Amino acid sequence: MKCNIDARGKRTRLIAGIITVTAGGIAFLVLGPGPVGTVVGVSSLVGGGFMIFEGWAGWCAVRALGFKTPL
């Protein structure tokens, strides 16, 4: 995977990932282990984890598909 985002994009994805993971954990705790809480919590944790990976690696999946992103 070749680095395809700059430092500003890395920072933005890392911060967004941390916020999403935190929100997913809170949603899981607040909504409980029912179907809604599980889906929202796990989806947010996985998505946020992927954003953290993108920020750490300097690679954006959307940019790799050929789309131009503003960051």
C-alpha positions as CSV (number, residue, x, y, z in Angstrom):
1,M,0.0,0.0,0.0
2,K,1.5,3.2,-1.2
3,C,1.0,6.4,0.9
4,N,-1.7,8.4,-0.9
5,I,-2.6,11.1,1.7
6,D,-0.7,13.9,3.3
7,A,-0.1,14.7,6.9
8,R,-3.4,16.7,7.2
9,G,-5.4,13.8,5.8
10,K,-3.6,11.4,8.2
11,R,-4.4,13.6,11.2
12,T,-8.0,14.0,10.1
13,R,-8.6,10.2,9.7
14,L,-6.8,9.4,12.9
15,I,-9.0,11.9,14.9
16,A,-12.2,10.8,13.2
17,G,-11.3,7.2,13.9
18,I,-10.7,7.8,17.6
19,I,-14.0,9.7,17.8
20,T,-15.9,6.9,16.0
21,V,-14.4,4.2,18.1
22,T,-15.3,6.1,21.3
23,A,-18.8,6.7,20.1
24,G,-19.2,3.1,19.2
25,G,-18.1,2.0,22.6
26,I,-20.5,4.5,24.3
27,A,-23.3,3.4,21.9
28,F,-22.7,-0.2,22.8
29,L,-22.8,0.5,26.5
30,V,-25.9,2.8,26.3
31,L,-28.0,0.8,23.9
32,G,-27.1,-2.5,25.6
33,P,-26.3,-5.9,24.1
34,G,-29.5,-6.1,22.1
35,P,-29.6,-6.2,18.3
36,V,-29.5,-2.4,17.8
37,G,-26.7,-1.8,20.3
38,T,-24.7,-4.6,18.9
39,V,-25.0,-3.6,15.3
40,V,-24.4,0.1,16.0
41,G,-21.5,-0.6,18.4
42,V,-19.7,-3.2,16.4
43,S,-20.1,-1.2,13.1
44,S,-18.7,1.9,14.7
45,L,-15.8,0.0,16.3
46,V,-14.9,-1.7,13.0
47,G,-15.3,1.5,10.9
48,G,-13.4,3.6,13.4
49,G,-10.6,1.0,13.6
50,F,-10.3,1.1,9.9
51,M,-10.1,4.9,9.9
52,I,-7.3,4.7,12.6
53,F,-5.5,2.2,10.3
54,E,-5.8,4.6,7.4
55,G,-4.4,7.5,9.4
56,W,-1.6,5.4,10.7
57,A,-0.7,3.9,7.4
58,G,-1.2,7.1,5.3
59,W,-3.4,5.2,2.9
60,C,-7.0,6.0,2.0
61,A,-9.3,3.3,0.5
62,V,-11.5,5.9,-1.2
63,R,-8.5,7.5,-2.9
64,A,-7.1,4.1,-3.9
65,L,-10.4,3.5,-5.8
66,G,-9.7,6.7,-7.8
67,F,-11.9,9.2,-6.1
68,K,-10.5,12.6,-5.3
69,T,-11.1,13.6,-1.7
70,P,-10.6,17.1,-0.3
71,L,-8.1,16.0,2.4
